[in-house]
Amino acid sequence: GTVLRASEIGMLASLGYAVVKVIRRPLVTILATGNELLEPAQPLEPGKIYDSNSYSLAASVIRYGGIPRVLGIARDNLESMNYMLDQGLAADMILTSAGVSKGDYDMVKDVLAERGEIAFWSVRMRPAKPIAFGLLRGSEGRSVPHLGLPGNPVSAMVAFEELGRPALLKMLGRTNLDKPTLEAILEDPIVNEDGRRVYARAIVTKRNGTYYAKLTGP
């Protein structure tokens, strides 16, 4: 349960330990979905957008101690989705983005139901209401936790912070999963229209010993 930082590693070396047992870093496969997506290096075409979620999620996984494996982009059909998911089952967690809403091509949750089990779908939060979580079964009967994140880039990052991050930390053996909090004076109004918990992005500054939070905008 102890995180080995520079001081702990120095202490272990001073006691003569050359090798210690630790919990290995979880391998997290990351899959984007959608016919509209392009890799950043490709020429931008009409009606297309670049896949940003794979890279922000990979950076988030690294930040919290995991090892990301970016699979690429699955298209909006069952054949492509199943093929790409098969490539990612040798992992400790699978993250997908998009395909968990109510659209005709949002089939991630359908694949999850067919190949495993859905523990929950949709959470009362804003952003990131459409979230799917469950277990995906592989050909050898091994089950892998799967977190289906929304396609909207902000929603995907908020959903990872609230659900993916603590899961990853638990897999690493961490016991303190909470992020630091502070009280601040809000400089802009936040409208909550439907009673969902709101995660508003803000820039926090300290003036005369008091913290102030200003919203980043829409």
Secondary structure as UniProt FT lines:
FT   HELIX           6..14
FT   TURN            15..16
FT   STRAND          27..33
FT   TURN            35..36
FT   STRAND          37..38
FT   TURN            40..41
FT   TURN            46..47
FT   STRAND          49..50
FT   HELIX           53..63
FT   TURN            64..65
FT   STRAND          67..74
FT   HELIX           78..87
FT   STRAND          93..97
FT   TURN            104..105
FT   HELIX           108..115
FT   STRAND          116..121
FT   STRAND          125..126
FT   STRAND          132..137
FT   TURN            139..140
FT   STRAND          143..149
FT   HELIX           153..159
FT   HELIX           160..164
FT   HELIX           165..171
FT   TURN            172..173
FT   STRAND          185..186
FT   STRAND          197..198
FT   STRAND          202..207
FT   TURN            208..209
FT   STRAND          210..215
//
